[in-house]
Amino acid sequence: MKPYRRRASTLSVRRTLRRRGAQPKVVALGGGMGLSASLAALRRITGDLTAVVTVADDGGSSGRLREELGVLPPGDLRKALAALCGDDDWGQTWARVIQHRFQSKGEINGHAVGNLLIVALWEQLGDPVQALDLVGRLLGAQGRVLPMSAVPLELQALVKGHDPERPDDVDTVRGQATVALTPGEVQSVHLVPSDPPAVPEAVEAVLDADWVVLGPGSWFSSVIPHLLVPELLDALAETKARKVLSLNLAPQPGETEGFSPQRHLEVLGRHAPKLALDVVLADEAAVPDVSAREPLADAAKRLGAAVELAPVAGSDGSAKHDPELLAAAYDRIFRMHGRIGPWR
C-alpha cells in the first residue's frame, strides 16, 4: 500500500499520455456527484471514456419527470454529461446551461434545463441511448454516457432504526432519495424489478474496456446498484479489464454514517461476493496511519485488490475530489497495474 504524493497538472498528465500514445478504454460506473468527480478526472487522461449511470433516482426534478412521463430519471445522466464537457468556452458554457435550474412559482420550478432537454429527445427519438449520444455531440462531451438499464428502477433497502422511535427494528425503505437520507443503518439494498435488463451498449463497453472504475459516490444508492443488475455483474466478472474501486473521502451523513474505509469494502463484497477487484484507491488523509491502513489492506485483499493511497481531496476542506489530483492518481494506477505493452 503505497502513498502517492506527486501533484501532476492536467497539462503534464496529457503530455505524458501523448508521449506514450496511451488511450486506455475506460468505463466509469456510478451516479450523482461522485461519478461526476471521476469523469472530470478521467476525461483528462483518456479520450475513450464511457459513463454507465444508475437510473433509480426518484427525487427532485428527476423524480417529477419520472412520475409524470414514465421516463428514466435524467438527473444523474445530465450530471455525467456536464462533467464530460471540455474546459473551453463551448464546453463550460454548455455545462452551465444544462445544469441551470429554473426558479419560479409555477410548475417549472426546480427543473434543470438538461433534464428537460434529455427527456424531449427521448420522446422525439424513442431511443434513450441515441438521444444521450445526440446530447453529448451537442455539448462536445469528451466521452459517452449510458444508462445502466433502459427501465426506471426502484431502490429498496433494509434499514435498522429508520424510525428513531424503534431503533432496533429493521424496515424496508423505498426510494433512492429516502434511502440516501435515512437516519438508520442500511443493512442491504436491492432493486425493483430484481433482474432489470442492462443496456446492451453498457454491457459491451464493460466487456471491451481496459479499465473499469467504480465509485466514488453514494455507496448504497449510486455505487452498489450497478452490481445488482445481473447482466452488468456478469460482464464485470467476465471482462478482462482491470477494476479499480475509488473510495469516498468521508462517510456520507445518513447512508454510511460512521463507516470506516474497510466497511465500505465489506458491504460491497456482501452484495457481490463473486466480484474481484484489482485496485482500491483511497485518499491518504482518510487512512492516515497504520491502525487504519492495515484493516483497509486486509479488506481489499479479500476482494483480490491492492490499495493505492494518493492525495485526491480538494483544498477547500470539503469532501470533494480535486479533478487534477484524481486524474494523476488514476494515471499512476493505470500505468502501474495495467497490462504490459500499449493500450489497444
N, C-alpha and C positions, 0 to 999 in steps of 0.2 A: 504494500500500500504506500504509494509514493506521493508526497505533497508536490505541487507544481506551482512555482512562484513567478514564472516569467509572464509579464504582461505584453501581449503582442497586439499591435494595432491592426485594424481591419486591412489597411493597405499592405502591411508586411505579411499578413496571412495570405492575402490574394497573390502577392508576388511569389511567395514560396510555392503556392499551388501551381502557378503558371510555369515556374521553373521545372516542377516535377511532371507537368502535364496531367495532373491528377483531377479527375472528375468522378468521385465516388457517387454511386447511386444511393441516395439516402431516402428512407421513408420515416416520417415522424408521426407517432400516434399520440392522440390526446385531445384536449379541448380547452376552451377558455384562455385565460391569460398565460397559463403555464405552457401550452402549446405555442402560443404567440411568441413567448420568450425563446423557445427552442428554434422556431422558424426564423426569427430575426437574427439569430446566431448562425444557423446552418446556411442561410442564403449568402452569407459572407464567404463561405468556403466551398460551396459546390453550386453548379448550375443545373444539377439533376436531382431535384428535390420534390417529393410528394408528401402532402399532409393528408392523413386519414383521421377524420374528425368524428367525435361522438355525436349522436343525434338523439339524446334523451332529455335535453333541456326543456323545461316546461314553465319557466318563469319569465317575467318581463315581456318585452316586445315579442320575443320568440314564442313564448307560451300563448300569447294572444293570437298571433298569426296561425300557430299550430291548431288551436282550438277552433278558430273561426273558419279556416280554409282547409284544414286537414292535411297540411303540408309538413315536411320535415322542418324542425326548428332551425332557422337560418343563422342565429346569432353567433355560434362558435365557428361556423363556416365563414361568416363575414370577418370575424377577428383574425382568422388564419389568412384570408386574402389580404387584409390590411398589413399583416406582419410581413407578407411577401412582397409588398410594394417596395420599389427601389428608393434609394436615398436622393435621387434627383428631384427637381421641382415637380415633374409629372407624377412620379410615384408618391411623393409626400402630400401633394395636393389631393390626389385621389384617396389616399389613406385617410386623410381628414374628412373628406366628403362622405365616404361610406360609413365612417364611424360617427358622423354627426347625428344627434338625436333631436327631434322636434320637441319644442316646448310650447304647449298651448293649453287651452281649457277644453279642447274638444277631443275627438276620438283618436287623432293622430299623435296626441301627447305621448312621449316616451318611445315612439317608434324610431328606429335607426334607418337612415337612408339606405344603407347597404342591405338591410333586411328586406325592405320593400322592393329594391331592385332585383335581388335574387329571386324572390317569390314571383315577381312579374315575369321574369324569364322562365321560371319553372312552368308557369301557366301558358306562356307563349310557345315554348318548345316541347313541353311534356316529357322532358328528359333531364333529371337533376344533374347528371354528370356533364352533359353537353352544355347546360346553362351555366354551370360553375366554370367550365373551360372558357366560355364566352366572356364572363365577367373578368376572369383572370387576364384574358387578352386585352380587354378594355383598360384594365388597371396597369398593364405592363408587369403583372406579378411574376416574380422570379421563382416559379415553381408551380405545382399543380395542387389543387385542393379537391378532396373527395370525401363524401360521407361514408362512414363505416357500414351503414346499412341504408337501403332505399325505403325503409318503412320507419315512421316515428316510433321510438321506443319509450317505455316507461321504466324508470329505475325504482326498484323497491329494496328496502333494507330492513334487516332485523336489528333493532336498536334497543339496548338496555338502558333504562332510565330516560326514555324520550319524554315521558311525563315526570317532571321533578317530584310530584307528589307520590309517585310509585317508582322509586329509584331501582328496585330490584326486578321489576317486570320487564320482559322483552316484548316489544311491539313491532308490528310490521308498519313501516313508514313508507308512504308512496310519494314519488315525485322527486326529481333531482334537486329542485330548489329547496324542498323541505329537508331532504337528506343532508344537503350541504350545510344547513344551519341548525341541525339537531343539537340540543344541549346534552344528549345522551351519548353512549358509547356504541358506535357502529360495530356490530358483530360480523355481518356479511352483507353482500349485495347481490341482487340478481336482476335480470331483465325480463320484461313482459313485452312481447312473447319471449319465451325462454330460448328459442332456437331461431333467432331472426336471420334472414338471408343477408350475407355480406354483399356489398357492391363488388361485382366481378373485377373491375379495374383496381380496386383496393387490394384484393387477393393477389392479382397479377403483380402489382407493384411490390408487395412484400416478398413474393417468390423470386422476383428479379433483382432485388436490392443487394447492395454490398453491405449496407449498414441499416439497421432498424433502431430508431431512437424512441424510447417510451418514457413519458414524463418530461419535465416536471408538471405539476398540476394538482387539482383537487383529487385526492387519491382514490376515494370510493366513487366519485361521480364523474371523473374525467379520464383517469388512468386505467383503473381496473375494468371498466365496462368493455374495452376492446378485447379483453381476454374472455369475455362471456359470449362473444359471437363465435359459434363453433367453427365456421369456415376460416375466420381470421386466426383463431387459435391454432387450427391445423396448419395454416400457412406459416405461422410463426415457428411451429415445430419442424416443418419440412424445409423451410428456406435455408440456403447455405449462407445467408447474410449473418454477420455478427450483430449481436444485440447489446445495446447499452441502455441502462436504466439511469435516468437523471433524477436525483432526489431533490425534494424541495429544500429551500433554505431554512425553513422553520415549520413546526406543526401548524396546521390550519385551525383557527378557532372553530369549535363545533365539530367538524368532521374528523379531525385527527388530533384533537386537543390532548397534549401530554404524550404524544407518540415520540419515541426515540427513533433515530435513523434506522436501526435494525428492525424495529417493529414494523416500519413501512414495508420492509422486505418480507417479513414473516406473513403479514396479511395478504400480500400479493401472491406469495407462494401457496397459501391455503386456497386461494381462488383458482390458481392454475398450477397444480402440483407437478405437471409434466413439463412446464416451461423452463428451459435453460437459458441463462443469460451469459454474456461474456465479460461485461464491464459494468460496474456500478460507479457512477460519478457523484461525488458529494463535495459540497463547499468545505474547504479545510477549516473554516471558523466554526462550522456546525459540529465538528468532531475534533475538538482542539487538543485532546491528549490521549494517552494510551488507553485509559479506562473507557473511553468512548470508541476508540478505533478498533480495539480487539473484538468487541461484540459485533460491530458492523462487519468486520472482515469475516467472522465466523458465519454470520447470516448470509453474506454474499457467497461464501464458499459453498453453502448448501444449495445455492441456485446455480453453481458452476461458474461463478463470476469472480473476478479480481476487483479490488477497489482502487479507484483513482481519486486523489484529493487535488483540488485546484481552487484558487480564489476566483469565484464566479459571481459573487454578490455585488450589487451596485454600491456606490459610495455614499448614497443618501441615507443609509441606515434602514431602509425599508426591506421587506422580504421579496425583493425583485432582483432578477439576474441582470448582470451587465452584459449586453449582447456581444461586445468585443471580447471580454474575458471568457464568456461561454464559448464563443467561436474558437478562441485559442485552445481551450480545453478539449473541445470536440476534435479539432485538427490534430492535436497531440495524440489523442486516443486512437483516431483513425490510422495514424502513422505507426504507432507502437503496437497496436493489436490487430492491424489489418492483415490482409493476405500479402504474401511475398510477391513482388512484381507489380506491374502497372495495373491501374484500375481498368475494368472492362470498357 
